[in-house]
Amino acid sequence: MARVYIEDLRNHVGEEVTIHGWVYNKRSSGKVRFLVVRDGTGILQCVMVKGVVSEEVFNHSDALTQESSLAVTGKVKKDDRAPGGYEMELSNIRIYQIARDYPITPKEHGTDFLMDIRHLWLRSARQHAILRVRHEIIKSIREFFDNRGFTLLDAPIFTPAACEGTSTLFETEYFDLGKAYLTQSGQLYGEAGAMALGKVYVFGPTFRAEKSKTRRHLTEFWMVEPEVAFNDLNDNMELAEEFLEHIVSSVLKNRPKELLALERNTAFLENVKKPLPKISYSEAVEILKKKGHAFEWGNDFGGTDETVISEEFDRPVIVHRYPSQIKAFYMKRDPQNKDLALAMDVLAPEGYGEIIGGSQREDDYDMLVQRIKEHDLPQSAFEWYLDLRRYGSVPHAGFGLGVERTVSWICGLEHVRETIPFPRMIYRLTP
């Protein structure tokens, strides 16, 4: 008997096939049994009629409980009324295991309870939809860069120094070599890659020991960081808007069922087309002041500030040229105004805040040494990074996109904890 997956049933209408999976739900109506089965790719309603199947098979269904594992065999037919759009006229059941007292029931459960059993919560329809969208986003990220001639550069997770200061680093002892840190970003290594290969992207886990409990923060998350030699700030902003348009259009095209299951209003997503609106930091400050928010020029934007700014736009907005004093040491100063950094952030609409942060990098050796000293960083740890300015330095730029914040925005979620299979937060290290 042909074994197929539920997502491929459209190719097997009228055929008898076998589906392997788990019991999602069941109900009965007289001599008819309805069994809803999931296999990780979708859900399928199976119908059994007493007298049509054997007595043994019919009685098997009574023993089945939620999340019991099984294989069902039967003929596939199209039925728009059935969940998933297809139905199986069941002829046989093979039971692998009967699940006892599955802890997640159709009733309401608290978030803490569900997070404690995250390994089981992943089986629910909502979590399934989120993780499929996450997969689509990651697939589209790789597709975007691979199709544009970028080379994937794998940066180390253990690093000898901080990329953006030491206050939010996870520290560990590294054999006889002293302290090492879990990476905050692969960017510095991406810059080395760009000097060798022209255009690269780093894609991997990053770690921030930031003691924040907001809905936007995780201590372990995934980030993609492109870096391009000879790009300036304008090139960087153009790359970012093309990148976002590609990601969002891929999800809209390939995951409409998942967005529907999440009850996502896609109006804002459908507006994500280049060119995106671009405003300076100073213009963003004026928006805050006009809306009655007491904000002092030179401060960094908080979550509420980003929300207020983004409310002025029906799509993501790019804010550029921030005060240099609030930005990282490696960001190049604006030659027209040394108080400004050639930095840019992309703020998502609907209150989701920053999803991309980037800049043109400082390519002058003497200026970079000065910035390292101003930020009280050990120059010895950055000698290799300074070599990039000693030997063939060029203008270059890049940015980082946080996968989880992007998933949260595209799915319309309240909290990033649902955007990654096993979230790590300051108060959670399990399961």
C-alpha positions in Angstrom: 0.0 0.0 0.0 1.3 3.4 -1.0 2.3 5.6 2.0 1.7 9.3 1.4 1.6 12.5 3.4 -1.6 14.5 4.0 -0.3 17.5 2.2 0.1 15.4 -1.0 -3.5 13.9 -1.0 -4.5 16.1 -3.9 -2.4 13.7 -6.0 -4.2 10.6 -4.8 -7.9 11.3 -5.0 -9.7 8.0 -5.7 -6.7 5.9 -4.6 -6.4 3.7 -1.5 -3.4 4.9 0.5 -1.9 4.7 4.0 -1.3 7.7 6.3 0.9 7.4 9.4 0.3 9.9 12.2 -1.5 10.7 15.4 -5.1 11.1 16.6 -6.0 14.8 16.6 -9.6 14.4 17.5 -12.5 11.9 17.2 -16.3 11.8 17.4 -19.1 9.4 16.7 -22.6 9.6 15.3 -24.5 6.3 15.6 -22.9 3.8 13.3 -20.4 6.3 12.0 -17.0 7.1 13.5 -15.1 10.3 12.5 -11.4 10.2 13.2 -9.2 13.3 12.6 -5.6 12.4 12.1 -2.5 14.6 11.8 0.8 13.7 10.3 2.9 16.9 10.6 1.9 18.1 7.1 -1.8 18.5 7.7 -5.0 17.0 9.1 -7.3 14.5 7.6 -10.8 13.4 8.5 -11.3 9.6 8.3 -14.8 8.1 8.2 -15.7 4.6 9.3 -19.2 3.1 8.8 -20.2 0.0 10.8 -20.7 -2.9 8.5 -18.5 -1.4 5.8 -15.3 -2.1 7.8 -14.7 -5.2 9.9 -16.0 -5.4 13.4 -12.4 -5.5 14.7 -11.4 -2.3 12.9 -14.5 -0.5 14.0 -13.9 -1.4 17.6 -10.3 -0.3 17.4 -11.4 3.2 17.0 -13.1 3.2 20.5 -9.7 2.5 22.1 -8.0 5.5 20.4 -7.2 8.5 22.5 -5.8 12.0 21.7 -2.2 11.7 20.3 -2.4 7.9 20.0 -0.1 6.9 17.1 -1.4 4.9 14.2 -1.6 4.2 10.5 -4.9 4.6 8.7 -5.6 3.0 5.3 -8.5 4.0 3.0 -9.7 5.6 -0.2 -9.1 9.4 -0.6 -11.9 11.6 -1.8 -12.2 15.4 -2.2 -14.6 17.0 0.3 -14.5 20.8 0.8 -16.4 20.5 4.0 -13.8 18.3 5.7 -10.8 19.8 7.6 -8.0 20.0 5.1 -10.4 19.6 2.1 -10.0 15.8 1.8 -11.6 12.8 3.5 -10.6 9.1 3.8 -13.1 6.3 3.6 -11.3 4.2 6.1 -10.8 0.5 5.6 -8.1 -0.4 8.2 -6.3 0.9 11.3 -3.0 -0.1 12.6 -2.3 1.1 16.2 1.3 1.8 17.2 0.6 3.1 20.7 -2.3 4.3 22.9 -1.5 7.6 24.5 -2.7 7.8 28.1 -3.8 11.1 29.8 -2.4 13.5 27.2 -2.0 16.7 29.3 -3.2 19.2 26.6 -6.9 19.0 26.3 -9.4 21.2 24.3 -10.0 23.4 27.4 -8.0 26.6 28.0 -4.5 26.3 29.4 -2.3 28.9 30.9 0.9 30.0 29.0 3.2 28.9 31.8 1.7 25.4 31.8 2.0 25.2 28.0 5.6 26.5 28.1 6.5 23.8 30.7 5.3 21.2 28.2 6.5 23.0 25.1 7.7 19.7 23.6 4.0 18.6 23.4 2.5 22.0 22.7 4.4 22.0 19.4 1.8 19.5 18.2 -1.1 22.0 18.3 -2.5 23.5 15.1 -1.4 27.0 16.1 2.2 26.1 16.8 2.3 23.9 13.8 1.2 26.9 11.6 3.8 29.2 13.3 6.7 26.8 12.7 5.7 26.2 9.1 5.8 30.0 8.5 9.2 30.1 10.3 10.4 27.4 7.9 9.2 29.4 4.9 10.9 32.6 6.2 14.2 30.8 6.7 13.9 29.1 3.3 13.2 32.5 1.6 16.2 34.1 3.4 18.6 31.5 2.0 16.9 31.7 -1.4 17.3 35.5 -1.6 21.0 35.5 -0.9 21.9 32.3 -2.7 20.1 33.6 -5.9 22.0 36.9 -5.7 25.5 35.4 -5.6 26.1 35.7 -1.9 28.3 33.1 -0.1 27.2 31.6 3.2 29.9 32.3 5.8 29.7 30.3 9.1 30.9 32.5 11.9 32.1 31.1 15.3 29.8 30.9 18.3 32.7 31.2 20.8 34.3 34.6 20.4 37.2 36.3 22.3 35.6 39.7 22.5 32.3 41.6 22.3 30.9 42.9 19.1 28.8 45.6 20.8 30.1 45.9 24.4 30.4 43.4 27.2 27.2 44.2 29.3 25.0 41.6 27.6 27.5 38.7 27.0 27.3 35.1 28.2 30.8 34.3 29.5 32.5 31.0 29.9 36.0 29.6 30.6 37.8 28.5 27.5 40.4 25.9 28.6 43.8 27.6 29.3 43.0 30.6 27.1 40.9 32.5 29.6 37.4 33.8 29.0 35.3 33.3 25.9 31.9 34.6 25.1 28.9 33.3 23.2 28.5 35.4 20.1 26.2 38.5 20.0 26.6 38.7 16.3 28.6 37.2 13.4 29.0 40.6 11.8 32.7 41.2 12.4 33.5 37.9 10.8 31.1 38.7 8.0 33.2 41.8 7.3 36.3 39.6 6.9 34.3 37.3 4.6 33.2 40.3 2.5 36.8 41.4 2.0 37.6 37.9 0.7 34.4 37.0 -1.2 32.7 40.3 -2.0 29.3 39.6 -0.6 28.5 37.1 2.1 25.8 36.3 4.7 26.2 34.9 8.2 23.2 32.8 9.4 23.2 31.3 12.9 22.3 31.5 16.5 23.2 34.5 18.6 23.0 35.1 22.4 22.2 38.2 24.4 22.4 38.1 28.2 20.0 41.1 28.4 17.9 41.0 31.5 14.7 42.0 29.7 11.3 40.4 30.1 9.6 42.2 27.2 7.6 40.4 24.5 10.3 41.1 22.0 13.3 39.5 23.7 14.9 36.1 23.8 18.3 35.2 25.2 19.0 32.8 22.3 17.8 33.7 18.8 18.7 33.3 15.1 20.0 36.1 13.0 21.0 36.5 9.4 23.6 39.1 8.6 24.6 40.0 5.0 27.8 42.0 4.4 28.7 43.6 1.1 32.1 45.1 0.0 31.8 48.5 -1.7 28.2 49.1 -0.5 27.3 52.4 1.2 24.3 53.2 3.5 22.0 53.8 0.5 23.0 50.4 -1.0 22.4 48.9 2.4 18.9 50.3 2.7 18.0 49.2 -0.8 19.2 45.7 -0.1 17.1 45.6 3.1 13.9 46.6 1.4 14.4 44.1 -1.4 15.1 41.4 1.2 11.9 42.2 3.2 9.8 42.2 0.1 11.1 38.8 -0.9 10.5 37.2 2.5 7.0 38.6 2.9 5.9 37.8 -0.6 7.2 34.2 -0.2 5.1 33.7 2.9 2.0 35.2 1.4 2.4 33.0 -1.7 3.4 29.7 0.0 1.8 29.8 3.4 -1.7 31.2 3.0 -3.3 28.3 4.9 -1.1 28.9 7.9 -1.7 32.6 8.0 -5.5 31.9 7.8 -5.2 29.4 10.7 -3.4 32.2 12.7 -6.2 34.6 11.8 -3.6 37.0 10.5 -4.8 40.2 8.8 -2.5 40.3 5.9 -3.2 43.9 4.8 0.0 45.3 6.2 2.0 42.4 4.8 0.6 43.0 1.3 1.9 46.6 1.5 5.6 45.4 1.9 6.9 46.5 -1.5 9.9 48.6 -2.3 10.6 51.4 -2.1 9.9 51.5 1.7 9.5 54.9 3.3 12.8 56.4 4.7 13.1 59.0 7.3 16.0 60.4 9.3 16.4 59.9 13.1 15.7 63.6 13.5 12.5 63.3 11.4 11.4 60.4 13.6 12.0 62.5 16.7 9.7 65.2 15.2 7.0 62.6 14.8 7.2 61.7 18.5 7.1 65.3 19.5 4.1 66.1 17.3 2.3 63.2 18.9 2.9 64.6 22.4 5.8 62.4 23.5 8.5 64.0 25.5 11.6 62.7 23.7 15.1 64.2 23.8 17.2 64.2 20.7 20.2 61.9 21.3 18.3 59.2 23.1 17.7 55.7 21.7 14.2 54.7 20.8 12.4 52.4 23.1 9.7 49.9 22.1 6.9 52.5 22.7 8.7 55.1 20.6 9.2 52.6 17.7 5.5 51.8 17.9 4.4 55.5 17.7 6.8 56.2 14.8 5.6 53.1 12.8 1.9 54.1 13.3 2.5 56.8 10.7 3.1 54.2 8.0 1.2 51.4 6.4 4.4 49.3 5.8 7.9 49.0 7.4 9.8 52.3 7.7 13.5 52.7 7.5 15.0 55.2 10.0 18.5 56.3 9.2 21.4 58.5 10.5 21.2 58.0 14.2 23.3 59.9 16.8 26.7 58.3 16.8 26.8 58.3 20.6 24.1 55.6 20.8 25.5 53.4 18.1 28.3 50.7 18.0 32.0 51.5 17.6 32.2 50.0 14.1 29.6 52.3 12.5 30.9 55.0 10.2 30.3 58.7 10.9 28.3 60.7 8.4 30.9 62.9 6.6 28.2 65.7 6.5 27.6 65.6 10.2 30.1 63.9 12.5 27.5 63.6 15.3 25.6 61.1 13.2 26.3 57.5 12.3 25.5 56.0 8.9 23.2 53.6 10.6 19.7 52.4 9.7 16.9 50.4 11.4 13.8 48.9 9.8 10.8 49.3 12.0 7.9 46.9 11.4 4.3 48.2 11.5 1.6 47.3 14.1 3.9 47.8 17.0 6.5 45.0 16.2 9.4 47.4 16.4 12.9 46.9 15.0 13.4 43.8 12.8 16.5 45.0 11.0 19.5 47.0 12.2 22.5 47.8 10.1 25.1 50.4 9.0 27.9 51.4 6.8 31.0 50.3 8.6 34.0 52.4 9.5 36.6 51.6 6.9 39.4 54.0 8.0 42.0 52.4 10.2 42.8 55.5 12.4 39.1 56.3 12.9 38.3 52.7 13.9 41.2 52.7 16.5 39.8 55.9 17.9 36.3 54.4 18.2 37.7 51.3 20.0 39.4 53.5 22.5 36.3 55.7 23.0 34.2 52.6 23.7 36.8 51.4 26.2 37.3 48.1 24.3 40.6 46.2 24.4 42.4 46.9 21.1 44.4 43.7 21.3 41.2 41.7 20.9 40.4 43.6 17.7 43.8 43.5 16.0 42.6 40.9 13.5 39.6 43.2 12.8 41.9 46.1 12.3 43.8 44.1 9.7 40.8 44.5 7.4 41.5 48.2 7.4 45.3 47.8 7.0 45.1 45.6 4.0 42.9 46.7 1.1 40.2 48.5 3.1 37.0 49.5 1.1 33.7 51.0 2.0 31.3 48.3 3.0 27.9 47.8 4.7 25.6 45.2 6.2 22.7 44.6 8.5 21.2 41.9 10.7 17.6 40.6 10.7 16.3 38.8 13.7 14.4 35.7 12.6 12.1 35.5 15.7 11.0 39.1 15.6 10.3 38.7 11.9 8.2 35.5 12.5 6.4 37.3 15.3 5.5 40.2 13.0 4.5 38.1 10.0 2.4 35.8 12.1 0.9 38.6 14.1 1.9 37.1 17.5 1.8 38.7 20.9 5.2 37.3 22.1 8.4 36.0 20.5 8.3 32.9 22.8 6.1 31.1 20.2 8.4 31.9 17.3 11.1 29.4 18.1 10.6 25.7 19.0 12.2 25.9 22.4 12.5 29.5 23.6 15.2 30.6 26.1 14.4 33.6 28.3 15.8 34.9 31.5 13.3 32.9 33.5 13.2 29.8 31.3 15.8 27.2 30.4 13.6 24.1 29.9 12.4 22.0 28.3 
